[in-house]
Amino acid sequence: MFQLLYSLTRAIEPFLVPICFVSAWVLVMLLGWSLFSAIASATTNAKRMHQIPCAYCVFFTNDPRLKCPVHPTRAMSEEAIDCGDFREG
């Protein structure tokens, strides 16, 4: 049994180094792509959230119980980005 395993290991030995080399670089590239994707997603989300105008609105109260008396369910959310009642104050 061990004789068969030993001969099999000797047969594939020339291919192990290139396979490990390529596998390591593929792993590094996947890690880099994953980090790039996460940063791009976070940047897109941050840009979208910075478009919320509620903090600069006249009706904004900054009270955690009622942030906006005009649209209390939409205040400080993505739905408030194109708010028709926005008045800069």
ZAVEX-60383 format. One record per atom (N, C-alpha, C, CB): residue number from 0; residue in one letter; atom name; x negated, y negated, z. Coordinates in steps of 0.1 Angstrom, whole numbers. Glycine has a CB too. Layout:
k:NUM; r:a; a:CA; east:X; north:Y; up:Z
...
//
This chain:
k:0; r:m; a:N; east:-8; north:12; up:0
k:0; r:m; a:CA; east:0; north:0; up:0
k:0; r:m; a:C; east:-9; north:-13; up:0
k:0; r:m; a:CB; east:9; north:0; up:12
k:1; r:f; a:N; east:-19; north:-13; up:9
k:1; r:f; a:CA; east:-27; north:-25; up:10
k:1; r:f; a:C; east:-36; north:-25; up:-3
k:1; r:f; a:CB; east:-36; north:-24; up:22
k:2; r:q; a:N; east:-39; north:-14; up:-8
k:2; r:q; a:CA; east:-48; north:-14; up:-21
k:2; r:q; a:C; east:-40; north:-21; up:-32
k:2; r:q; a:CB; east:-51; north:0; up:-24
k:3; r:l; a:N; east:-27; north:-18; up:-33
k:3; r:l; a:CA; east:-19; north:-25; up:-43
k:3; r:l; a:C; east:-18; north:-40; up:-41
k:3; r:l; a:CB; east:-5; north:-18; up:-43
k:4; r:l; a:N; east:-15; north:-43; up:-29
k:4; r:l; a:CA; east:-15; north:-58; up:-25
k:4; r:l; a:C; east:-28; north:-65; up:-28
k:4; r:l; a:CB; east:-11; north:-59; up:-10
k:5; r:y; a:N; east:-39; north:-59; up:-25
k:5; r:y; a:CA; east:-52; north:-64; up:-27
k:5; r:y; a:C; east:-54; north:-66; up:-42
k:5; r:y; a:CB; east:-63; north:-55; up:-21
k:6; r:s; a:N; east:-51; north:-56; up:-50
k:6; r:s; a:CA; east:-53; north:-58; up:-65
k:6; r:s; a:C; east:-43; north:-68; up:-71
k:6; r:s; a:CB; east:-51; north:-44; up:-72
k:7; r:l; a:N; east:-32; north:-69; up:-65
k:7; r:l; a:CA; east:-22; north:-79; up:-70
k:7; r:l; a:C; east:-27; north:-93; up:-67
k:7; r:l; a:CB; east:-8; north:-77; up:-64
k:8; r:t; a:N; east:-33; north:-95; up:-55
k:8; r:t; a:CA; east:-38; north:-108; up:-51
k:8; r:t; a:C; east:-50; north:-112; up:-59
k:8; r:t; a:CB; east:-42; north:-107; up:-36
k:9; r:r; a:N; east:-59; north:-102; up:-62
k:9; r:r; a:CA; east:-70; north:-105; up:-71
k:9; r:r; a:C; east:-66; north:-108; up:-85
k:9; r:r; a:CB; east:-79; north:-93; up:-71
k:10; r:a; a:N; east:-55; north:-103; up:-90
k:10; r:a; a:CA; east:-50; north:-105; up:-103
k:10; r:a; a:C; east:-45; north:-120; up:-105
k:10; r:a; a:CB; east:-39; north:-95; up:-107
k:11; r:i; a:N; east:-38; north:-125; up:-95
k:11; r:i; a:CA; east:-32; north:-138; up:-96
k:11; r:i; a:C; east:-41; north:-149; up:-90
k:11; r:i; a:CB; east:-18; north:-139; up:-89
k:12; r:e; a:N; east:-52; north:-146; up:-85
k:12; r:e; a:CA; east:-61; north:-155; up:-79
k:12; r:e; a:C; east:-65; north:-167; up:-88
k:12; r:e; a:CB; east:-74; north:-148; up:-74
k:13; r:p; a:N; east:-68; north:-165; up:-101
k:13; r:p; a:CA; east:-72; north:-176; up:-110
k:13; r:p; a:C; east:-61; north:-186; up:-112
k:13; r:p; a:CB; east:-77; north:-171; up:-123
k:14; r:f; a:N; east:-48; north:-182; up:-110
k:14; r:f; a:CA; east:-37; north:-191; up:-112
k:14; r:f; a:C; east:-33; north:-198; up:-99
k:14; r:f; a:CB; east:-25; north:-183; up:-118
k:15; r:l; a:N; east:-37; north:-194; up:-88
k:15; r:l; a:CA; east:-33; north:-200; up:-75
k:15; r:l; a:C; east:-37; north:-215; up:-74
k:15; r:l; a:CB; east:-38; north:-192; up:-64
k:16; r:v; a:N; east:-49; north:-218; up:-77
k:16; r:v; a:CA; east:-54; north:-232; up:-76
k:16; r:v; a:C; east:-46; north:-241; up:-84
k:16; r:v; a:CB; east:-69; north:-232; up:-79
k:17; r:p; a:N; east:-45; north:-239; up:-97
k:17; r:p; a:CA; east:-37; north:-248; up:-105
k:17; r:p; a:C; east:-22; north:-249; up:-101
k:17; r:p; a:CB; east:-37; north:-244; up:-120
k:18; r:i; a:N; east:-16; north:-238; up:-97
k:18; r:i; a:CA; east:-2; north:-238; up:-92
k:18; r:i; a:C; east:-1; north:-247; up:-79
k:18; r:i; a:CB; east:3; north:-224; up:-89
k:19; r:c; a:N; east:-10; north:-245; up:-70
k:19; r:c; a:CA; east:-10; north:-253; up:-58
k:19; r:c; a:C; east:-13; north:-268; up:-61
k:19; r:c; a:CB; east:-21; north:-248; up:-48
k:20; r:f; a:N; east:-22; north:-271; up:-70
k:20; r:f; a:CA; east:-25; north:-284; up:-74
k:20; r:f; a:C; east:-13; north:-291; up:-79
k:20; r:f; a:CB; east:-37; north:-285; up:-84
k:21; r:v; a:N; east:-6; north:-285; up:-89
k:21; r:v; a:CA; east:5; north:-291; up:-95
k:21; r:v; a:C; east:17; north:-292; up:-85
k:21; r:v; a:CB; east:10; north:-282; up:-107
k:22; r:s; a:N; east:18; north:-282; up:-77
k:22; r:s; a:CA; east:29; north:-283; up:-67
k:22; r:s; a:C; east:27; north:-294; up:-57
k:22; r:s; a:CB; east:30; north:-269; up:-59
k:23; r:a; a:N; east:15; north:-296; up:-53
k:23; r:a; a:CA; east:12; north:-307; up:-44
k:23; r:a; a:C; east:15; north:-321; up:-50
k:23; r:a; a:CB; east:-3; north:-307; up:-39
k:24; r:w; a:N; east:11; north:-323; up:-63
k:24; r:w; a:CA; east:14; north:-336; up:-69
k:24; r:w; a:C; east:29; north:-337; up:-72
k:24; r:w; a:CB; east:6; north:-336; up:-82
k:25; r:v; a:N; east:36; north:-327; up:-75
k:25; r:v; a:CA; east:50; north:-328; up:-77
k:25; r:v; a:C; east:57; north:-332; up:-63
k:25; r:v; a:CB; east:56; north:-314; up:-81
k:26; r:l; a:N; east:52; north:-327; up:-52
k:26; r:l; a:CA; east:57; north:-330; up:-39
k:26; r:l; a:C; east:55; north:-345; up:-36
k:26; r:l; a:CB; east:51; north:-321; up:-28
k:27; r:v; a:N; east:43; north:-350; up:-39
k:27; r:v; a:CA; east:39; north:-364; up:-37
k:27; r:v; a:C; east:48; north:-373; up:-46
k:27; r:v; a:CB; east:24; north:-366; up:-40
k:28; r:m; a:N; east:50; north:-369; up:-58
k:28; r:m; a:CA; east:58; north:-377; up:-67
k:28; r:m; a:C; east:73; north:-377; up:-62
k:28; r:m; a:CB; east:58; north:-372; up:-81
k:29; r:l; a:N; east:78; north:-366; up:-58
k:29; r:l; a:CA; east:92; north:-366; up:-52
k:29; r:l; a:C; east:93; north:-375; up:-40
k:29; r:l; a:CB; east:96; north:-352; up:-49
k:30; r:l; a:N; east:83; north:-375; up:-32
k:30; r:l; a:CA; east:83; north:-383; up:-20
k:30; r:l; a:C; east:83; north:-398; up:-24
k:30; r:l; a:CB; east:71; north:-380; up:-11
k:31; r:g; a:N; east:74; north:-401; up:-34
k:31; r:g; a:CA; east:74; north:-415; up:-38
k:31; r:g; a:C; east:87; north:-419; up:-45
k:31; r:g; a:CB; east:63; north:-417; up:-48
k:32; r:w; a:N; east:93; north:-411; up:-53
k:32; r:w; a:CA; east:106; north:-414; up:-59
k:32; r:w; a:C; east:117; north:-416; up:-49
k:32; r:w; a:CB; east:110; north:-403; up:-69
k:33; r:s; a:N; east:117; north:-408; up:-38
k:33; r:s; a:CA; east:126; north:-409; up:-28
k:33; r:s; a:C; east:125; north:-422; up:-20
k:33; r:s; a:CB; east:125; north:-397; up:-18
k:34; r:l; a:N; east:113; north:-426; up:-17
k:34; r:l; a:CA; east:110; north:-439; up:-10
k:34; r:l; a:C; east:115; north:-450; up:-19
k:34; r:l; a:CB; east:96; north:-440; up:-7
k:35; r:f; a:N; east:111; north:-450; up:-32
k:35; r:f; a:CA; east:115; north:-460; up:-41
k:35; r:f; a:C; east:130; north:-461; up:-42
k:35; r:f; a:CB; east:109; north:-458; up:-55
k:36; r:s; a:N; east:137; north:-450; up:-43
k:36; r:s; a:CA; east:151; north:-450; up:-44
k:36; r:s; a:C; east:158; north:-456; up:-31
k:36; r:s; a:CB; east:156; north:-436; up:-46
k:37; r:a; a:N; east:153; north:-452; up:-20
k:37; r:a; a:CA; east:158; north:-457; up:-7
k:37; r:a; a:C; east:156; north:-472; up:-6
k:37; r:a; a:CB; east:151; north:-450; up:5
k:38; r:i; a:N; east:144; north:-477; up:-10
k:38; r:i; a:CA; east:142; north:-492; up:-9
k:38; r:i; a:C; east:151; north:-499; up:-19
k:38; r:i; a:CB; east:127; north:-495; up:-12
k:39; r:a; a:N; east:152; north:-494; up:-31
k:39; r:a; a:CA; east:161; north:-501; up:-41
k:39; r:a; a:C; east:175; north:-501; up:-36
k:39; r:a; a:CB; east:160; north:-493; up:-55
k:40; r:s; a:N; east:180; north:-490; up:-30
k:40; r:s; a:CA; east:194; north:-490; up:-25
k:40; r:s; a:C; east:196; north:-500; up:-14
k:40; r:s; a:CB; east:197; north:-476; up:-21
k:41; r:a; a:N; east:186; north:-500; up:-5
k:41; r:a; a:CA; east:187; north:-510; up:6
k:41; r:a; a:C; east:187; north:-524; up:1
k:41; r:a; a:CB; east:176; north:-507; up:16
k:42; r:t; a:N; east:178; north:-527; up:-9
k:42; r:t; a:CA; east:178; north:-541; up:-14
k:42; r:t; a:C; east:191; north:-545; up:-21
k:42; r:t; a:CB; east:166; north:-542; up:-24
k:43; r:t; a:N; east:197; north:-535; up:-28
k:43; r:t; a:CA; east:210; north:-538; up:-35
k:43; r:t; a:C; east:220; north:-541; up:-24
k:43; r:t; a:CB; east:214; north:-527; up:-44
k:44; r:n; a:N; east:221; north:-533; up:-14
k:44; r:n; a:CA; east:231; north:-534; up:-3
k:44; r:n; a:C; east:229; north:-547; up:4
k:44; r:n; a:CB; east:230; north:-522; up:6
k:45; r:a; a:N; east:216; north:-551; up:7
k:45; r:a; a:CA; east:214; north:-564; up:14
k:45; r:a; a:C; east:218; north:-576; up:5
k:45; r:a; a:CB; east:199; north:-565; up:17
k:46; r:k; a:N; east:215; north:-575; up:-8
k:46; r:k; a:CA; east:219; north:-586; up:-16
k:46; r:k; a:C; east:234; north:-588; up:-16
k:46; r:k; a:CB; east:214; north:-584; up:-31
k:47; r:r; a:N; east:241; north:-576; up:-17
k:47; r:r; a:CA; east:256; north:-576; up:-17
k:47; r:r; a:C; east:261; north:-582; up:-3
k:47; r:r; a:CB; east:262; north:-562; up:-19
k:48; r:m; a:N; east:255; north:-578; up:8
k:48; r:m; a:CA; east:260; north:-583; up:21
k:48; r:m; a:C; east:257; north:-598; up:23
k:48; r:m; a:CB; east:254; north:-575; up:32
k:49; r:h; a:N; east:247; north:-603; up:17
k:49; r:h; a:CA; east:244; north:-617; up:18
k:49; r:h; a:C; east:253; north:-626; up:10
k:49; r:h; a:CB; east:229; north:-620; up:14
k:50; r:q; a:N; east:262; north:-620; up:2
k:50; r:q; a:CA; east:272; north:-628; up:-6
k:50; r:q; a:C; east:284; north:-631; up:2
k:50; r:q; a:CB; east:275; north:-621; up:-19
k:51; r:i; a:N; east:285; north:-625; up:14
k:51; r:i; a:CA; east:297; north:-627; up:22
k:51; r:i; a:C; east:297; north:-641; up:28
k:51; r:i; a:CB; east:298; north:-616; up:34
k:52; r:p; a:N; east:307; north:-650; up:24
k:52; r:p; a:CA; east:306; north:-664; up:28
k:52; r:p; a:C; east:313; north:-667; up:42
k:52; r:p; a:CB; east:313; north:-672; up:18
k:53; r:c; a:N; east:318; north:-657; up:49
k:53; r:c; a:CA; east:326; north:-660; up:61
k:53; r:c; a:C; east:319; north:-669; up:71
k:53; r:c; a:CB; east:329; north:-647; up:68
k:54; r:a; a:N; east:306; north:-667; up:73
k:54; r:a; a:CA; east:299; north:-675; up:83
k:54; r:a; a:C; east:299; north:-690; up:80
k:54; r:a; a:CB; east:284; north:-670; up:85
k:55; r:y; a:N; east:301; north:-694; up:68
k:55; r:y; a:CA; east:300; north:-708; up:64
k:55; r:y; a:C; east:314; north:-714; up:62
k:55; r:y; a:CB; east:292; north:-710; up:51
k:56; r:c; a:N; east:325; north:-706; up:65
k:56; r:c; a:CA; east:339; north:-710; up:62
k:56; r:c; a:C; east:344; north:-718; up:74
k:56; r:c; a:CB; east:347; north:-698; up:60
k:57; r:v; a:N; east:353; north:-727; up:71
k:57; r:v; a:CA; east:360; north:-736; up:81
k:57; r:v; a:C; east:368; north:-727; up:91
k:57; r:v; a:CB; east:368; north:-746; up:75
k:58; r:f; a:N; east:374; north:-717; up:86
k:58; r:f; a:CA; east:383; north:-708; up:94
k:58; r:f; a:C; east:376; north:-698; up:102
k:58; r:f; a:CB; east:393; north:-701; up:85
k:59; r:f; a:N; east:363; north:-696; up:101
k:59; r:f; a:CA; east:355; north:-686; up:108
k:59; r:f; a:C; east:354; north:-691; up:122
k:59; r:f; a:CB; east:341; north:-684; up:101
k:60; r:t; a:N; east:358; north:-682; up:132
k:60; r:t; a:CA; east:358; north:-686; up:146
k:60; r:t; a:C; east:346; north:-680; up:154
k:60; r:t; a:CB; east:370; north:-681; up:153
k:61; r:n; a:N; east:339; north:-669; up:148
k:61; r:n; a:CA; east:328; north:-662; up:155
k:61; r:n; a:C; east:332; north:-656; up:168
k:61; r:n; a:CB; east:316; north:-672; up:157
k:62; r:d; a:N; east:345; north:-653; up:169
k:62; r:d; a:CA; east:351; north:-646; up:181
k:62; r:d; a:C; east:352; north:-632; up:177
k:62; r:d; a:CB; east:364; north:-653; up:186
k:63; r:p; a:N; east:346; north:-622; up:185
k:63; r:p; a:CA; east:347; north:-608; up:181
k:63; r:p; a:C; east:361; north:-603; up:180
k:63; r:p; a:CB; east:339; north:-600; up:190
k:64; r:r; a:N; east:371; north:-609; up:187
k:64; r:r; a:CA; east:384; north:-604; up:186
k:64; r:r; a:C; east:392; north:-609; up:174
k:64; r:r; a:CB; east:392; north:-608; up:199
k:65; r:l; a:N; east:389; north:-621; up:169
k:65; r:l; a:CA; east:395; north:-626; up:157
k:65; r:l; a:C; east:385; north:-635; up:150
k:65; r:l; a:CB; east:408; north:-634; up:161
k:66; r:k; a:N; east:378; north:-630; up:140
k:66; r:k; a:CA; east:368; north:-637; up:133
k:66; r:k; a:C; east:374; north:-647; up:123
k:66; r:k; a:CB; east:359; north:-628; up:126
k:67; r:c; a:N; east:386; north:-644; up:118
k:67; r:c; a:CA; east:392; north:-652; up:108
k:67; r:c; a:C; east:407; north:-652; up:110
k:67; r:c; a:CB; east:388; north:-648; up:93
k:68; r:p; a:N; east:414; north:-663; up:113
k:68; r:p; a:CA; east:428; north:-663; up:114
k:68; r:p; a:C; east:436; north:-661; up:101
k:68; r:p; a:CB; east:433; north:-675; up:122
k:69; r:v; a:N; east:429; north:-665; up:90
k:69; r:v; a:CA; east:436; north:-664; up:77
k:69; r:v; a:C; east:436; north:-650; up:72
k:69; r:v; a:CB; east:429; north:-673; up:67
k:70; r:h; a:N; east:425; north:-643; up:72
k:70; r:h; a:CA; east:424; north:-629; up:68
k:70; r:h; a:C; east:416; north:-621; up:78
k:70; r:h; a:CB; east:417; north:-628; up:54
k:71; r:p; a:N; east:423; north:-617; up:89
k:71; r:p; a:CA; east:415; north:-610; up:100
k:71; r:p; a:C; east:410; north:-596; up:96
k:71; r:p; a:CB; east:424; north:-608; up:112
k:72; r:t; a:N; east:416; north:-589; up:86
k:72; r:t; a:CA; east:412; north:-576; up:83
k:72; r:t; a:C; east:400; north:-576; up:73
k:72; r:t; a:CB; east:423; north:-568; up:77
k:73; r:r; a:N; east:399; north:-587; up:65
k:73; r:r; a:CA; east:389; north:-589; up:55
k:73; r:r; a:C; east:376; north:-596; up:60
k:73; r:r; a:CB; east:394; north:-595; up:43
k:74; r:a; a:N; east:377; north:-602; up:72
k:74; r:a; a:CA; east:366; north:-611; up:77
k:74; r:a; a:C; east:353; north:-603; up:78
k:74; r:a; a:CB; east:370; north:-617; up:90
k:75; r:m; a:N; east:342; north:-608; up:74
k:75; r:m; a:CA; east:329; north:-603; up:75
k:75; r:m; a:C; east:328; north:-589; up:68
k:75; r:m; a:CB; east:325; north:-602; up:89
k:76; r:s; a:N; east:336; north:-586; up:58
k:76; r:s; a:CA; east:335; north:-574; up:50
k:76; r:s; a:C; east:332; north:-577; up:35
k:76; r:s; a:CB; east:348; north:-565; up:52
k:77; r:e; a:N; east:330; north:-567; up:27
k:77; r:e; a:CA; east:328; north:-569; up:13
k:77; r:e; a:C; east:340; north:-574; up:6
k:77; r:e; a:CB; east:324; north:-556; up:6
k:78; r:e; a:N; east:352; north:-572; up:12
k:78; r:e; a:CA; east:364; north:-577; up:6
k:78; r:e; a:C; east:365; north:-593; up:7
k:78; r:e; a:CB; east:376; north:-572; up:13
k:79; r:a; a:N; east:357; north:-599; up:15
k:79; r:a; a:CA; east:357; north:-613; up:17
k:79; r:a; a:C; east:348; north:-620; up:7
k:79; r:a; a:CB; east:353; north:-617; up:31
k:80; r:i; a:N; east:341; north:-613; up:-1
k:80; r:i; a:CA; east:331; north:-620; up:-10
k:80; r:i; a:C; east:338; north:-630; up:-20
k:80; r:i; a:CB; east:324; north:-609; up:-18
k:81; r:d; a:N; east:350; north:-626; up:-25
k:81; r:d; a:CA; east:357; north:-635; up:-34
k:81; r:d; a:C; east:370; north:-640; up:-27
k:81; r:d; a:CB; east:361; north:-628; up:-47
k:82; r:c; a:N; east:369; north:-644; up:-15
k:82; r:c; a:CA; east:380; north:-649; up:-7
k:82; r:c; a:C; east:385; north:-662; up:-14
k:82; r:c; a:CB; east:376; north:-651; up:7
k:83; r:g; a:N; east:398; north:-662; up:-17
k:83; r:g; a:CA; east:404; north:-674; up:-23
k:83; r:g; a:C; east:407; north:-686; up:-13
k:83; r:g; a:CB; east:418; north:-670; up:-29
k:84; r:d; a:N; east:407; north:-683; up:0
k:84; r:d; a:CA; east:409; north:-693; up:10
k:84; r:d; a:C; east:396; north:-698; up:16
k:84; r:d; a:CB; east:417; north:-687; up:21
k:85; r:f; a:N; east:385; north:-695; up:10
k:85; r:f; a:CA; east:372; north:-700; up:16
k:85; r:f; a:C; east:371; north:-715; up:14
k:85; r:f; a:CB; east:360; north:-693; up:8
k:86; r:r; a:N; east:368; north:-722; up:25
k:86; r:r; a:CA; east:365; north:-736; up:26
k:86; r:r; a:C; east:352; north:-738; up:33
k:86; r:r; a:CB; east:377; north:-744; up:33
k:87; r:e; a:N; east:343; north:-744; up:26
k:87; r:e; a:CA; east:330; north:-746; up:33
k:87; r:e; a:C; east:331; north:-757; up:43
k:87; r:e; a:CB; east:319; north:-750; up:22
k:88; r:g; a:N; east:325; north:-754; up:54
k:88; r:g; a:CA; east:326; north:-764; up:65
k:88; r:g; a:C; east:314; north:-766; up:72
k:88; r:g; a:CB; east:336; north:-760; up:75
//
